[in-house]
């Protein structure tokens, strides 16, 4: 799935949303895209946030990050290692699963990113 996209929404404590549509120019599975979105969101938030509450509509990602599910694929293990490292940048970190219907903004942004033509620089 060349050209997958991800959507990241960062909400400040004041309730302001920062929305990002990210296009990946590499092959990625659905789960890899979900992990990429989480990693990117954590990296973006680390410069200004002490506490991070993240949401994902992916049960697999949430359960792997919490340790309820074991990551068996090497790529998933590598993503988990990145997340564990990023978690140390925050005083507290939580990842909660939300229904897909409550993830409309991020889902719309991912579809927008996927639909974009390749950008040339």
Buried (B, 14 or more C-beta within 10 A) or exposed (E): EEBBBBBBBBBEEEEEEEBBBBBBEEEBEEBBBBBBBBBBBBEBBBEEBEEBEBBBBBEBBBBBBEEEBEBEEEEBEEBBEBBEEBBEBBEEBEBEBEEEEEBEBBBBBBEBBBEEEEEEE
